[in-house]
Amino acid sequence: MRRIFILWVILFLPSIFFAQVENIQWTRIESPKSDLSFAVPPNFLIDNEDGEYRAIAFHDEAMMRVSIQETGSAKARIKEMRQFPPRNADVKVSRFTLGDFIGDFYIDEKDEGFMMSIYVASSKAFYTITASSKHPKNPVVDNFLYSIRLDNRISIASLKTSSIILEALKKKDAAKVKAKYDLANKEKLEDNTKYSRPLIILRKPRASYTDSARQSAVQGTVKLKVLFRANGEVGDITVMSKLGQGLDDSAVNVARKIKFLPAESDGKLVDAIRFIEYSFTIY
């Protein structure tokens, strides 16, 4: 119920002041078109890929991410997304319309953690806002959500891509690997390690359909378990569910090209495992 209240605050009380957490200084950032702003804790990262702006922040085991794409077809994209229900039946979905904005909230709140995704569209841009924490009642997440509002502060378009991200993008793609298969293990073994900075995926290339799969109308999801090494390189890749017709190889080949920031534990770069999914759908 508390997060539902926060949604109402975001929508109808955009001028509310949010409280500082642990006396740290948060920075308010606005979109290039000045129609949406948010606040992030210190040491946030900025990424710019062909006009798509991203802000990434993490604090006290909370992860916050905002993506901004300037496009005139954002509302059509929201309406298209609404044709596909969430895969997880436990996810609560709420829709809203406010002035020039339309959007959807996706909330997955359990005892073992919290995840919220907010998709917002205006006539100017498409926004993807995510916040997650292993603690269901993390004040950092609440602070971030309370901060979302219309305002004018620092434009994200005026900020340069963080140097640490530029270095990560220069990493060479992993060599072609012969993927392992572990189809008997149906459960996802979640990584419960407490990181001072979580693994951050920067670029995830799309997997391509194969001609044989398209001709056979094969659809579904390939699930991979990927080792992301502390040195910034992709390590072992294990196929957890397969589709055949070359789609598994297609997923593995692009997974090795993922660009990321390694996880940190107590300030030291460490290996981390993440489960990655590639969905193949014929429209």
C-alpha positions as a Markdown table, in Angstrom:
| # | Residue | x | y | z |
|---|---|---|---|---|
| 1 | Met | 0.0 | 0.0 | 0.0 |
| 2 | Arg | 2.9 | 2.4 | 0.7 |
| 3 | Arg | 4.2 | 2.1 | -2.9 |
| 4 | Ile | 0.6 | 2.8 | -4.2 |
| 5 | Phe | 0.6 | 6.0 | -2.1 |
| 6 | Ile | 3.9 | 6.9 | -3.7 |
| 7 | Leu | 2.4 | 6.5 | -7.1 |
| 8 | Trp | -0.3 | 9.0 | -6.2 |
| 9 | Val | 2.4 | 11.4 | -5.0 |
| 10 | Ile | 4.3 | 11.1 | -8.2 |
| 11 | Leu | 1.2 | 11.7 | -10.3 |
| 12 | Phe | -0.7 | 14.4 | -8.4 |
| 13 | Leu | 1.8 | 16.1 | -6.0 |
| 14 | Pro | 4.7 | 16.8 | -8.3 |
| 15 | Ser | 6.0 | 19.7 | -6.2 |
| 16 | Ile | 6.4 | 17.7 | -2.9 |
| 17 | Phe | 9.8 | 17.9 | -1.3 |
| 18 | Phe | 11.5 | 14.6 | -0.7 |
| 19 | Ala | 13.7 | 13.9 | 2.3 |
| 20 | Gln | 17.4 | 13.3 | 2.2 |
| 21 | Val | 18.6 | 9.8 | 3.1 |
| 22 | Glu | 21.4 | 9.5 | 5.6 |
| 23 | Asn | 22.2 | 13.2 | 5.0 |
| 24 | Ile | 23.7 | 12.5 | 1.6 |
| 25 | Gln | 23.3 | 15.2 | -1.1 |
| 26 | Trp | 21.1 | 14.1 | -4.0 |
| 27 | Thr | 21.3 | 15.7 | -7.5 |
| 28 | Arg | 18.2 | 16.7 | -9.4 |
| 29 | Ile | 18.4 | 16.0 | -13.2 |
| 30 | Glu | 15.9 | 17.0 | -15.9 |
| 31 | Ser | 15.1 | 15.6 | -19.3 |
| 32 | Pro | 16.4 | 17.3 | -22.4 |
| 33 | Lys | 12.9 | 18.7 | -23.1 |
| 34 | Ser | 12.5 | 19.8 | -19.5 |
| 35 | Asp | 9.2 | 17.8 | -19.1 |
| 36 | Leu | 10.4 | 15.4 | -16.4 |
| 37 | Ser | 13.0 | 15.4 | -13.7 |
| 38 | Phe | 14.2 | 13.1 | -10.9 |
| 39 | Ala | 16.9 | 13.1 | -8.2 |
| 40 | Val | 19.7 | 10.6 | -7.7 |
| 41 | Pro | 22.3 | 10.0 | -4.9 |
| 42 | Pro | 26.0 | 10.8 | -5.3 |
| 43 | Asn | 28.3 | 8.9 | -7.6 |
| 44 | Phe | 25.7 | 8.4 | -10.3 |
| 45 | Leu | 26.7 | 7.5 | -13.8 |
| 46 | Ile | 25.6 | 9.1 | -17.2 |
| 47 | Asp | 25.5 | 7.2 | -20.5 |
| 48 | Asn | 24.6 | 8.6 | -23.9 |
| 49 | Glu | 24.1 | 6.2 | -26.8 |
| 50 | Asp | 23.0 | 7.8 | -30.1 |
| 51 | Gly | 20.7 | 10.4 | -28.4 |
| 52 | Glu | 19.4 | 8.0 | -25.8 |
| 53 | Tyr | 20.3 | 9.4 | -22.3 |
| 54 | Arg | 20.7 | 7.1 | -19.3 |
| 55 | Ala | 21.3 | 7.9 | -15.6 |
| 56 | Ile | 22.4 | 5.0 | -13.4 |
| 57 | Ala | 22.6 | 5.2 | -9.6 |
| 58 | Phe | 23.1 | 2.8 | -6.7 |
| 59 | His | 23.1 | 3.3 | -3.0 |
| 60 | Asp | 22.5 | 1.0 | 0.0 |
| 61 | Glu | 21.7 | -2.0 | -2.2 |
| 62 | Ala | 19.2 | 0.0 | -4.2 |
| 63 | Met | 19.5 | 0.3 | -8.0 |
| 64 | Met | 18.0 | 3.2 | -9.9 |
| 65 | Arg | 18.0 | 3.8 | -13.6 |
| 66 | Val | 16.4 | 6.3 | -16.0 |
| 67 | Ser | 16.4 | 6.0 | -19.8 |
| 68 | Ile | 15.2 | 8.9 | -22.0 |
| 69 | Gln | 14.6 | 8.5 | -25.7 |
| 70 | Glu | 13.4 | 11.5 | -27.7 |
| 71 | Thr | 10.8 | 10.4 | -30.1 |
| 72 | Gly | 7.4 | 11.5 | -31.4 |
| 73 | Ser | 6.0 | 7.9 | -31.4 |
| 74 | Ala | 6.4 | 7.3 | -27.7 |
| 75 | Lys | 2.6 | 7.0 | -27.0 |
| 76 | Ala | 2.2 | 4.4 | -29.8 |
| 77 | Arg | 5.0 | 2.4 | -28.2 |
| 78 | Ile | 3.1 | 2.4 | -24.8 |
| 79 | Lys | -0.1 | 1.2 | -26.5 |
| 80 | Glu | 1.8 | -1.5 | -28.3 |
| 81 | Met | 3.4 | -2.7 | -25.0 |
| 82 | Arg | -0.1 | -2.9 | -23.4 |
| 83 | Gln | -1.0 | -5.7 | -25.8 |
| 84 | Phe | 1.4 | -8.1 | -24.0 |
| 85 | Pro | 0.7 | -8.9 | -20.3 |
| 86 | Pro | 3.6 | -9.3 | -17.9 |
| 87 | Arg | 5.1 | -12.8 | -17.8 |
| 88 | Asn | 5.1 | -12.8 | -14.0 |
| 89 | Ala | 1.6 | -13.1 | -12.7 |
| 90 | Asp | 2.6 | -11.5 | -9.4 |
| 91 | Val | 3.4 | -8.2 | -11.0 |
| 92 | Lys | 0.8 | -5.5 | -10.4 |
| 93 | Val | 0.1 | -3.2 | -13.3 |
| 94 | Ser | -1.4 | 0.3 | -13.0 |
| 95 | Arg | -2.0 | 2.8 | -15.8 |
| 96 | Phe | -2.3 | 6.5 | -15.7 |
| 97 | Thr | -3.0 | 9.6 | -17.9 |
| 98 | Leu | -1.8 | 13.0 | -16.7 |
| 99 | Gly | -1.8 | 15.9 | -19.1 |
| 100 | Asp | 0.5 | 15.1 | -22.0 |
| 101 | Phe | 1.7 | 12.0 | -20.2 |
| 102 | Ile | 0.5 | 8.4 | -20.4 |
| 103 | Gly | 2.2 | 5.5 | -18.6 |
| 104 | Asp | 2.2 | 2.2 | -16.8 |
| 105 | Phe | 3.6 | 1.1 | -13.5 |
| 106 | Tyr | 4.8 | -2.5 | -13.0 |
| 107 | Ile | 5.3 | -3.4 | -9.4 |
| 108 | Asp | 6.8 | -6.7 | -8.1 |
| 109 | Glu | 7.0 | -6.5 | -4.3 |
| 110 | Lys | 7.9 | -9.5 | -2.2 |
| 111 | Asp | 9.5 | -10.2 | 1.2 |
| 112 | Glu | 12.8 | -11.0 | -0.6 |
| 113 | Gly | 12.9 | -7.8 | -2.6 |
| 114 | Phe | 11.2 | -5.0 | -4.6 |
| 115 | Met | 11.2 | -4.1 | -8.3 |
| 116 | Met | 9.3 | -1.3 | -10.0 |
| 117 | Ser | 9.3 | -0.3 | -13.7 |
| 118 | Ile | 7.6 | 2.8 | -14.9 |
| 119 | Tyr | 7.1 | 3.4 | -18.6 |
| 120 | Val | 6.1 | 7.0 | -19.5 |
| 121 | Ala | 5.4 | 8.5 | -22.8 |
| 122 | Ser | 4.7 | 12.1 | -23.8 |
| 123 | Ser | 4.6 | 13.9 | -27.2 |
| 124 | Lys | 8.3 | 14.6 | -26.7 |
| 125 | Ala | 9.9 | 11.4 | -25.3 |
| 126 | Phe | 9.7 | 7.9 | -24.0 |
| 127 | Tyr | 11.0 | 7.3 | -20.5 |
| 128 | Thr | 11.9 | 4.1 | -18.7 |
| 129 | Ile | 12.3 | 4.4 | -15.0 |
| 130 | Thr | 13.3 | 1.4 | -12.8 |
| 131 | Ala | 14.1 | 1.0 | -9.2 |
| 132 | Ser | 14.9 | -2.2 | -7.3 |
| 133 | Ser | 16.2 | -3.3 | -4.0 |
| 134 | Lys | 16.8 | -6.6 | -2.1 |
| 135 | His | 15.0 | -4.9 | 0.8 |
| 136 | Pro | 11.3 | -4.4 | 0.2 |
| 137 | Lys | 11.2 | -1.3 | 2.4 |
| 138 | Asn | 14.4 | 0.5 | 1.3 |
| 139 | Pro | 14.1 | 4.3 | 2.0 |
| 140 | Val | 16.5 | 5.0 | -0.9 |
| 141 | Val | 14.0 | 3.6 | -3.4 |
| 142 | Asp | 11.2 | 5.6 | -1.8 |
| 143 | Asn | 13.3 | 8.8 | -1.9 |
| 144 | Phe | 14.0 | 8.2 | -5.6 |
| 145 | Leu | 10.4 | 7.6 | -6.5 |
| 146 | Tyr | 9.2 | 10.6 | -4.5 |
| 147 | Ser | 11.7 | 12.8 | -6.4 |
| 148 | Ile | 10.1 | 12.2 | -9.9 |
| 149 | Arg | 8.3 | 15.4 | -10.9 |
| 150 | Leu | 8.1 | 18.3 | -13.4 |
| 151 | Asp | 10.9 | 20.7 | -12.6 |
| 152 | Asn | 13.9 | 22.5 | -14.0 |
| 153 | Arg | 17.4 | 21.7 | -12.7 |
| 154 | Ile | 20.4 | 20.1 | -14.4 |
| 155 | Ser | 19.7 | 18.9 | -17.9 |
| 156 | Ile | 20.9 | 15.4 | -18.6 |
| 157 | Ala | 21.7 | 16.5 | -22.1 |
| 158 | Ser | 24.4 | 18.8 | -20.7 |
| 159 | Leu | 26.2 | 16.0 | -18.8 |
| 160 | Lys | 29.0 | 14.0 | -20.4 |
| 161 | Thr | 29.1 | 10.2 | -20.5 |
| 162 | Ser | 30.9 | 9.0 | -17.4 |
| 163 | Ser | 34.5 | 8.0 | -18.1 |
| 164 | Ile | 34.1 | 4.6 | -16.4 |
| 165 | Ile | 31.4 | 3.8 | -18.9 |
| 166 | Leu | 33.5 | 5.0 | -21.9 |
| 167 | Glu | 36.3 | 2.6 | -20.7 |
| 168 | Ala | 33.8 | -0.3 | -20.4 |
| 169 | Leu | 32.5 | 0.3 | -23.9 |
| 170 | Lys | 36.1 | -0.1 | -25.3 |
| 171 | Lys | 36.4 | -3.6 | -24.0 |
| 172 | Lys | 36.8 | -6.2 | -26.8 |
| 173 | Asp | 34.0 | -8.7 | -27.3 |
| 174 | Ala | 34.6 | -12.1 | -25.7 |
| 175 | Ala | 36.1 | -14.7 | -28.0 |
| 176 | Lys | 33.6 | -17.1 | -29.5 |
| 177 | Val | 32.8 | -19.7 | -26.9 |
| 178 | Lys | 31.2 | -23.2 | -27.0 |
| 179 | Ala | 28.2 | -22.8 | -24.7 |
| 180 | Lys | 27.5 | -25.2 | -22.0 |
| 181 | Tyr | 24.0 | -26.7 | -21.6 |
| 182 | Asp | 22.2 | -27.2 | -18.2 |
| 183 | Leu | 18.6 | -27.9 | -19.3 |
| 184 | Ala | 17.8 | -30.1 | -16.3 |
| 185 | Asn | 18.1 | -27.2 | -13.8 |
| 186 | Lys | 14.8 | -25.4 | -14.1 |
| 187 | Glu | 15.2 | -23.1 | -11.2 |
| 188 | Lys | 17.0 | -19.8 | -11.5 |
| 189 | Leu | 19.7 | -19.7 | -8.8 |
| 190 | Glu | 19.7 | -16.1 | -7.8 |
| 191 | Asp | 22.9 | -14.3 | -6.8 |
| 192 | Asn | 22.4 | -13.2 | -3.2 |
| 193 | Thr | 25.8 | -11.6 | -2.9 |
| 194 | Lys | 25.7 | -8.1 | -1.3 |
| 195 | Tyr | 27.6 | -5.8 | -3.7 |
| 196 | Ser | 28.8 | -2.3 | -2.9 |
| 197 | Arg | 28.0 | -1.7 | -6.6 |
| 198 | Pro | 25.8 | -4.2 | -8.6 |
| 199 | Leu | 26.6 | -5.5 | -12.0 |
| 200 | Ile | 25.4 | -2.9 | -14.6 |
| 201 | Ile | 24.5 | -3.9 | -18.1 |
| 202 | Leu | 25.4 | -1.0 | -20.5 |
| 203 | Arg | 24.8 | -2.6 | -23.9 |
| 204 | Lys | 22.8 | -5.7 | -24.7 |
| 205 | Pro | 22.8 | -6.4 | -28.4 |
| 206 | Arg | 19.7 | -7.9 | -29.9 |
| 207 | Ala | 19.7 | -11.5 | -31.1 |
| 208 | Ser | 18.7 | -12.2 | -34.7 |
| 209 | Tyr | 16.2 | -14.7 | -36.0 |
| 210 | Thr | 17.6 | -17.5 | -38.2 |
| 211 | Asp | 16.0 | -18.3 | -41.5 |
| 212 | Ser | 15.2 | -21.9 | -40.5 |
| 213 | Ala | 13.6 | -20.7 | -37.2 |
| 214 | Arg | 11.4 | -18.2 | -39.1 |
| 215 | Gln | 10.4 | -20.8 | -41.7 |
| 216 | Ser | 9.4 | -23.2 | -38.9 |
| 217 | Ala | 7.6 | -20.4 | -36.9 |
| 218 | Val | 9.7 | -21.1 | -33.8 |
| 219 | Gln | 9.0 | -18.7 | -31.0 |
| 220 | Gly | 10.0 | -18.5 | -27.4 |
| 221 | Thr | 12.8 | -17.5 | -25.0 |
| 222 | Val | 16.4 | -18.6 | -24.7 |
| 223 | Lys | 17.6 | -18.3 | -21.1 |
| 224 | Leu | 21.3 | -18.0 | -20.5 |
| 225 | Lys | 23.5 | -18.0 | -17.3 |
| 226 | Val | 26.3 | -15.6 | -18.0 |
| 227 | Leu | 29.5 | -15.0 | -16.0 |
| 228 | Phe | 30.5 | -11.4 | -16.0 |
| 229 | Arg | 34.2 | -11.2 | -15.0 |
| 230 | Ala | 35.8 | -8.6 | -12.8 |
| 231 | Asn | 38.1 | -7.6 | -15.7 |
| 232 | Gly | 35.1 | -6.4 | -17.7 |
| 233 | Glu | 35.0 | -9.5 | -20.0 |
| 234 | Val | 32.1 | -12.0 | -20.6 |
| 235 | Gly | 33.1 | -15.4 | -19.3 |
| 236 | Asp | 31.3 | -18.8 | -19.4 |
| 237 | Ile | 27.8 | -18.9 | -20.9 |
| 238 | Thr | 25.4 | -21.7 | -20.0 |
| 239 | Val | 22.2 | -22.3 | -21.9 |
| 240 | Met | 19.4 | -23.0 | -19.4 |
| 241 | Ser | 16.5 | -23.3 | -21.9 |
| 242 | Lys | 16.8 | -23.8 | -25.7 |
| 243 | Leu | 14.7 | -23.4 | -28.8 |
| 244 | Gly | 16.9 | -25.0 | -31.5 |
| 245 | Gln | 16.9 | -23.9 | -35.1 |
| 246 | Gly | 20.1 | -21.9 | -34.5 |
| 247 | Leu | 18.4 | -19.5 | -32.0 |
| 248 | Asp | 20.4 | -20.7 | -29.1 |
| 249 | Asp | 23.6 | -20.0 | -31.0 |
| 250 | Ser | 22.3 | -16.6 | -32.0 |
| 251 | Ala | 21.6 | -15.7 | -28.3 |
| 252 | Val | 25.0 | -16.9 | -27.2 |
| 253 | Asn | 26.8 | -15.0 | -29.9 |
| 254 | Val | 25.3 | -11.7 | -28.9 |
| 255 | Ala | 25.6 | -12.4 | -25.2 |
| 256 | Arg | 29.4 | -12.5 | -25.5 |
| 257 | Lys | 29.2 | -8.9 | -26.9 |
| 258 | Ile | 27.4 | -7.5 | -23.9 |
| 259 | Lys | 29.1 | -4.4 | -22.4 |
| 260 | Phe | 28.9 | -3.9 | -18.7 |
| 261 | Leu | 30.4 | -2.5 | -15.5 |
| 262 | Pro | 31.6 | -5.3 | -13.2 |
| 263 | Ala | 30.1 | -5.7 | -9.8 |
| 264 | Glu | 32.0 | -4.4 | -6.8 |
| 265 | Ser | 32.2 | -5.9 | -3.3 |
| 266 | Asp | 33.7 | -3.7 | -0.6 |
| 267 | Gly | 35.0 | -1.5 | -3.4 |
| 268 | Lys | 36.8 | -4.4 | -5.2 |
| 269 | Leu | 35.8 | -5.6 | -8.6 |
| 270 | Val | 34.4 | -9.1 | -8.5 |
| 271 | Asp | 32.9 | -11.7 | -10.8 |
| 272 | Ala | 29.1 | -11.9 | -10.9 |
| 273 | Ile | 26.5 | -14.2 | -12.6 |
| 274 | Arg | 23.4 | -12.8 | -14.2 |
| 275 | Phe | 20.6 | -14.7 | -16.0 |
| 276 | Ile | 20.0 | -13.1 | -19.4 |
| 277 | Glu | 16.9 | -13.8 | -21.6 |
| 278 | Tyr | 16.5 | -13.4 | -25.4 |
| 279 | Ser | 12.9 | -13.6 | -26.7 |
| 280 | Phe | 12.1 | -14.5 | -30.3 |
| 281 | Thr | 8.6 | -13.5 | -31.5 |
| 282 | Ile | 7.3 | -13.5 | -35.1 |
| 283 | Tyr | 4.9 | -10.6 | -35.7 |
